[in-house]
Structures are given as C-alpha cells and as structure tokens.
Amino acid sequence: MMWAIISAGIAPGLALLSYFYLKDEYETEPLSLVLRMFLYGTFLVFPLMFIQHVLKVEHMLPNAFVEAFLSTSLLEEFFKWFVFYYAIYDHREFNEPYDGIVYGVSVSLGFATLENILYLFANGVEFAVTRALLPVSSHALFGVIMGFYLGRAKFGLPKKEKNYIWLSFLLPFLFHGIYDYILLTQERWIYYMLPFMIFLWWLALRKVKLARGMTVEIAQSSSQA
C-alpha cells in the first residue's frame, strides 16, 4: 500500500516534468540540474507547511481571501520564485528562453510532488486522480508562467528585465491565489475550476510556444553570426 501511494504521488509530477522537458528541441538541459531543481522544490514543503500551520493556529487567517492569497499563494510562489532566481537564473546552463520553463516546472513539480505524496498518505490513494488533475497540474502551469517570464527577463531587452522579473512572480501568485480561493469559497467549485484550469492550460501552452519560438530565433541568429 505504501508503494502504491508513493507511486501514485510521484507519477503525475514526473509525467508533467517529462512532457515539458522533452519540448526543449535544441539543447536539452542536464538531467542532473533539472533533478536538482526538482529536489530544491521538495525542500520547501516542510518549512512552508510549518509556517502555514502556525498562521492557522495563531488565527492569523481571518478569512478565505487571506488564506488563499497569503498563507498559500504568496508563501509558496515566492519561495519557488526565490529558489529559481538565486539557484539558476545566472547559471550558465540557463542559456535559452525555453530553459526558464524547464527549470520553473522542475521547482514547482518538486514542491507539488512531495505535497501530493503527503496528502495521499493522509487521505488515501483514491484521491490520486483528482490530485493529479488539479494541484499537481496547476503547480506545473504556475511554473511554466514563472519560467517563461524569467526567460524573457534574461534574454529580452535589458530595459524590460525588471518588469519581466516582477511578472514572473506576480502572475503565478495571482493565478495560484484565484485557484485556492475557488476551492475555499465555492461549494460547487468544479463549475468554476474547470474553465479556470482550461484557461491556465491554454495560457501555459501559449507561453511554451512563444518560448520555443524565441529559442529558435536566438539559435538561428547565433548560427548566422
């Protein structure tokens, strides 16, 4: 039973990571570095769970809005962004716009995978499919958006770098907050969550396409230089 839960908890994260990793058609990132970023994401889980527990026990979450946007979205997206920015942004292997998506997804899915395993141990493997389709997938999509804008920041116009760095945090924070607010406040949350997840997938895949296009342009420019 234990191995079934661990397998069910890990599988969606690895599947999504593989999907976005294999879309890097030019210079795929070193697996060791991708897995390192994945592990960094897992390291965030227990400290953030502790902080979130303290906020709840100390009654510092007066309503669902504060819980969704402060306790969950702000903490989780900030620390994922922090790990990405300080661990990989200036790394020599981050040398193409699409690489940002690979590393953003890696950090996010590392966090989501360990969180998923813990949830399934506490609540049962019967929730595995729902968890794969919602929390794990949403973390991956937040990571795509974060990584896309960090890629734009690094490889776009220098004068817009700060703007894109801000967007790389603010947009995942906003979307994550909306996601949790729907779950916390809507009794029939599926009617709101389904169109929201469709929108997130559409937006993320559009960012993937744009990042791949930017990567092709840079590769072609380099070959012609």
Disulfide bonds with the S-S distance in Angstrom:
none
